[in-house]
Amino acid sequence: MASRTLSFSSLASAFAPYPQRSGPTHPPLRLLGLRLSSGHLLRASSLSTAAAAPDADADADPYEGVDTVEHLLAPKPTSQGGGGRMSRLMKLQRRADGQAAGRGRWFPYLDAFRGAGGVEVTSQEVVEVLEPYILEPRRDRIRHAVQSRSYSVCLVVEGLSDFGNVSAAFRSADALGVQSVHVISCEANKRYRDNRHVSMGAEKWLDIELWNSAAECFHALKKRGYRIASTCLGTDSVSVYDMDWSHPTAIVVGNETMGISDVALKLSDLHCCVPMKGMVDSFNVSVAAGILMHHAVCDRVSRLGQHSDLSPEENRILLAEFYLRHRESTTTVIHEYAKRKADNVVAKL
């Protein structure tokens, strides 16, 4: 599968060095019975996590690099599940697309984090180990966000050239509880400068997947149980207000100038539009994405009573994923826990 998953990494700057900075002191590892080797900092690889969001108790963004999408993702994954750089950007283990069959709806994560030495750590262990490292107000905010998340509506942006629009769409998705976002790449020479002033760090908390074409993106989404709804002004377009959004749906928005490609329109399950009353016949693409997602969430609340539909187990797994994204140091803490877990198993043999 040619998808590349960016759970929250800044597309522009995932590989920039992480400078040391002052910040809140974390509880010592001895509270967990863990110790780091002498001389090692409590931090993860720069490829394992990305800059923290610039909110109340997170670090400010230290990254300023600019890179092409193709260079960021090289070497490309050669098989489903991928290798190389992108596999190091993932947190919890992800299920294959085919595993969605029979589940009713898509949820991407397995209840497993692969720690040091290949030792698997469950989501429950991740939560219990990392909670002492996160301030209570931050934990409450993360829990509230997770409880409002859903994978039943996802956003797909195709070939956008103004990446300020991409960042604004990310921010709207995060605010509305739409966890899954898909980016179909534009030309390789287009540079993605992370507009953190627009996205407000929202990309840190989203599952962002990159695709080379609409065909491979839609193929994967349909295997996951989504219907593809592309925005288009046409005689066959359905008003978004007449759609049933309780069905898992991928909302597709297109290029600012050309709109959605002919290939994407042909492969879509349906075309939809937002009725307009003025003299112009289109919205800004990020505005359109926000309106579509907002109506989808409102319709789901009206029909189902709530937007979120995660089971208790899925809620716990996603909470663990968010804890792992909290800071760079959290991944290292779990790797050290995995080492100790392996040592305890060996000691019992």
C-alpha positions in Angstrom: 0.0 0.0 0.0 1.4 3.4 -1.0 -0.1 5.2 1.9 2.3 7.0 4.2 0.9 7.7 7.7 1.8 11.0 9.5 0.1 10.6 12.8 0.9 14.1 13.8 4.2 15.0 12.3 4.7 18.4 10.7 5.1 17.6 7.0 7.7 20.4 6.6 9.9 19.7 9.5 9.8 16.2 10.9 13.5 15.8 10.5 14.8 19.0 11.9 17.0 18.8 15.1 15.2 19.3 18.4 16.9 22.0 20.5 17.0 21.7 24.2 14.7 24.1 26.1 13.4 24.7 29.5 10.0 23.4 30.5 8.0 21.8 33.2 9.9 19.1 35.1 8.7 15.6 34.6 8.6 13.0 37.5 11.8 11.0 37.6 12.0 7.6 36.0 12.6 6.1 39.4 8.9 6.6 40.1 8.3 3.9 37.6 11.4 1.8 38.5 13.0 2.9 35.3 16.5 4.4 34.7 18.1 5.9 31.6 21.7 5.1 30.8 24.2 7.7 32.0 24.5 10.6 29.6 21.2 9.9 27.8 18.6 12.7 27.6 14.9 11.9 28.3 13.9 12.4 24.7 12.9 10.4 21.6 14.3 10.3 18.1 13.4 13.3 16.1 11.7 10.9 13.7 9.6 9.4 16.4 7.7 12.5 17.4 7.2 16.0 16.2 7.0 19.5 17.7 4.4 20.0 20.5 1.4 22.2 19.8 1.8 25.8 21.0 -0.9 25.7 23.6 -1.0 26.1 27.4 1.7 23.7 28.6 3.2 22.4 25.4 6.6 23.4 24.0 6.7 26.0 21.3 7.5 24.8 17.8 11.3 24.7 17.3 11.1 23.7 13.7 11.5 26.0 10.8 12.6 23.7 8.0 11.1 23.5 4.5 11.1 20.3 2.5 9.4 18.8 -0.5 6.8 16.1 0.2 8.7 13.6 -1.9 12.0 14.2 0.0 10.3 14.0 3.3 8.8 10.6 2.5 11.9 9.0 0.8 12.6 6.2 0.8 9.1 5.2 -0.2 7.5 2.2 1.5 7.8 -0.9 -0.6 4.9 -2.8 0.9 1.8 -2.4 3.0 2.7 -1.2 6.4 5.7 0.5 4.8 9.3 0.8 6.1 11.9 3.4 6.1 11.2 6.8 7.6 7.5 6.6 7.8 7.4 3.5 10.0 9.4 5.4 12.6 6.8 8.2 12.6 4.0 5.9 13.8 3.1 5.3 17.4 0.8 2.4 18.2 0.7 -0.5 15.7 -1.8 0.0 12.9 -4.1 -2.6 11.4 -4.1 -3.4 7.7 -6.9 -2.1 5.5 -8.4 -5.6 5.0 -8.8 -6.0 8.8 -11.7 -3.5 8.7 -14.0 -6.2 7.2 -16.7 -7.3 9.6 -16.0 -4.6 12.1 -18.8 -2.3 10.9 -16.6 0.8 10.9 -12.9 1.6 10.6 -10.6 2.0 13.6 -6.9 2.1 12.6 -5.0 1.1 15.8 -4.1 -2.2 17.4 -3.8 -2.5 21.1 0.0 -2.6 20.9 3.0 -0.4 21.0 6.2 -2.0 19.9 8.8 -1.0 22.4 12.5 -1.6 22.7 13.6 -5.1 21.7 10.3 -5.8 20.0 8.4 -6.0 23.3 4.8 -5.1 22.9 3.2 -2.7 25.4 -0.6 -2.5 25.7 -2.6 0.7 25.6 -3.5 0.2 29.3 0.2 0.0 30.2 1.0 3.1 28.1 -1.7 5.1 29.9 -0.7 4.0 33.4 3.0 4.6 32.8 2.7 8.0 31.2 0.0 9.6 33.4 2.5 10.7 36.0 4.3 12.7 33.3 1.3 14.7 32.2 -0.2 17.5 34.3 -3.8 16.9 35.4 -5.3 19.8 33.4 -3.6 18.5 30.3 -4.8 14.9 30.9 -8.3 16.1 31.3 -8.1 18.1 28.0 -6.7 15.1 26.2 -9.4 12.8 27.6 -12.1 15.2 26.6 -10.7 15.5 23.0 -10.4 11.7 22.7 -14.0 11.2 23.9 -15.2 13.5 21.1 -13.3 11.8 18.3 -14.7 9.7 15.5 -13.3 7.9 12.4 -16.8 7.7 10.8 -16.2 11.0 9.0 -12.8 11.7 7.4 -11.5 14.5 5.2 -9.6 14.1 1.9 -7.8 17.1 0.3 -6.7 16.6 -3.2 -3.9 18.6 -4.9 -4.1 21.8 -2.8 -1.4 24.3 -3.8 -2.0 26.8 -1.0 -0.9 24.9 2.1 -2.3 27.6 4.3 -5.7 26.1 3.2 -4.4 22.6 4.2 -3.4 23.8 7.6 -6.7 25.6 8.1 -8.6 22.4 7.1 -6.5 20.5 9.7 -7.5 23.0 12.4 -11.2 22.6 11.5 -10.9 18.8 11.6 -9.3 18.8 15.0 -11.9 21.2 16.4 -14.8 19.2 15.1 -13.5 15.8 16.2 -12.7 14.5 12.8 -9.6 12.4 13.5 -8.6 11.1 10.1 -7.3 13.3 7.3 -6.0 12.3 3.9 -3.7 14.3 1.6 -3.4 13.4 -2.0 -0.1 14.9 -3.1 0.2 17.6 -5.6 3.4 18.0 -7.8 6.6 16.9 -6.2 8.2 20.3 -6.6 5.5 22.0 -4.5 6.9 22.8 -1.1 4.8 22.2 2.1 5.7 24.9 4.5 3.9 24.1 7.8 1.6 27.0 8.5 1.6 26.4 12.3 0.2 30.0 12.8 -2.9 28.8 10.9 -3.2 25.2 12.1 -2.4 26.0 15.7 -0.6 22.7 16.0 -3.7 20.7 15.1 -1.7 18.3 12.9 -0.1 16.9 16.0 -3.4 15.3 17.1 -4.7 14.1 13.8 -4.0 10.9 11.8 -2.7 12.3 8.5 -2.2 9.9 5.6 -0.4 10.8 2.4 -1.2 9.3 -1.0 0.2 9.6 -4.5 -3.1 9.5 -6.3 -6.8 9.6 -5.8 -7.1 6.0 -7.1 -5.0 4.5 -4.4 -6.5 6.7 -1.7 -10.1 5.9 -2.6 -9.3 2.2 -3.0 -8.0 2.1 0.6 -10.9 4.1 1.9 -13.5 1.8 0.3 -11.7 -1.2 1.8 -12.1 0.5 5.2 -15.9 0.9 4.6 -16.2 4.5 3.6 -18.3 5.9 0.8 -16.6 8.7 -1.1 -18.4 12.0 -1.3 -16.7 14.5 -3.6 -17.7 18.2 -3.6 -18.8 19.3 -7.0 -21.3 21.7 -8.6 -23.3 19.6 -11.0 -26.7 18.4 -11.9 -26.1 15.1 -10.2 -24.8 16.7 -6.9 -26.7 16.1 -3.7 -27.2 18.8 -1.1 -25.1 18.0 2.0 -28.3 18.8 4.0 -30.1 15.8 2.3 -27.3 13.3 3.1 -27.3 10.7 5.9 -24.0 11.3 7.6 -24.4 8.3 10.0 -22.9 6.2 7.2 -19.0 6.3 7.3 -18.2 9.0 4.7 -15.0 10.5 3.3 -15.5 14.1 2.3 -13.3 15.1 -0.7 -12.3 18.7 -1.5 -10.1 19.7 -4.4 -7.7 22.2 -5.8 -8.4 25.9 -5.3 -8.4 26.6 -9.1 -9.3 23.4 -10.8 -11.4 21.7 -8.2 -11.5 17.9 -7.8 -9.8 16.0 -10.6 -11.9 14.1 -13.2 -10.4 10.8 -12.0 -11.5 11.5 -8.4 -15.0 12.5 -9.5 -15.3 9.3 -11.6 -14.2 7.1 -8.7 -16.5 8.8 -6.1 -19.6 7.1 -4.9 -21.6 10.4 -5.0 -21.2 14.1 -5.6 -22.3 16.7 -3.1 -22.5 20.4 -2.7 -23.3 23.2 -0.2 -26.2 25.2 -1.5 -25.3 28.9 -2.0 -27.5 31.9 -2.1 -25.2 34.6 -3.3 -23.6 35.8 -6.6 -20.5 33.6 -6.3 -20.7 29.9 -6.9 -17.9 28.6 -4.6 -16.4 28.8 -1.1 -12.7 29.0 -0.2 -11.7 25.4 0.0 -10.8 25.5 3.7 -14.1 27.2 4.4 -16.0 24.6 2.4 -14.2 21.8 4.3 -15.1 23.4 7.6 -18.8 23.7 6.6 -19.0 20.1 5.3 -17.4 18.7 8.4 -19.5 20.9 10.7 -22.7 19.8 9.1 -21.7 16.1 9.1 -21.0 16.3 12.9 -24.4 18.1 13.5 -26.3 15.6 11.4 -24.6 12.7 13.3 -25.5 14.3 16.6 -29.1 14.7 15.4 -29.4 11.1 14.3 -27.2 9.3 16.7 -27.2 11.5 19.8 -23.4 12.1 19.5 -20.7 12.4 16.9 -18.2 10.1 18.7 -18.7 6.4 18.3 -15.6 4.8 19.7 -16.0 1.8 21.9 -14.5 1.8 25.4 -11.5 -0.2 24.2 -11.0 2.1 21.2 -11.3 5.1 23.4 -8.5 3.7 25.6 -6.3 2.9 22.7 -6.7 6.3 21.2 -6.0 7.9 24.6 -2.7 5.9 24.7 -1.9 7.2 21.2 -2.5 10.8 22.3 -0.3 10.3 25.4 2.5 9.1 23.2 2.1 12.2 21.1 2.2 14.5 24.1 5.9 15.1 24.2 9.1 13.6 22.6 10.1 12.2 26.0 7.0 10.0 26.3 8.1 7.6 23.7 11.5 7.1 25.4 9.7 6.5 28.7 7.7 3.7 27.1 10.8 2.2 25.5 12.5 2.1 28.9 9.4 0.5 30.4 9.5 -2.1 27.6 13.1 -2.9 28.5 12.3 -3.4 32.1 9.3 -5.5 31.2 11.5 -7.8 29.1 14.1 -8.0 31.9 11.4 -9.0 34.4 10.2 -11.8 32.0 13.7 -13.1 31.6 14.3 -13.0 35.4 11.2 -15.2 35.9 12.5 -17.8 33.5 
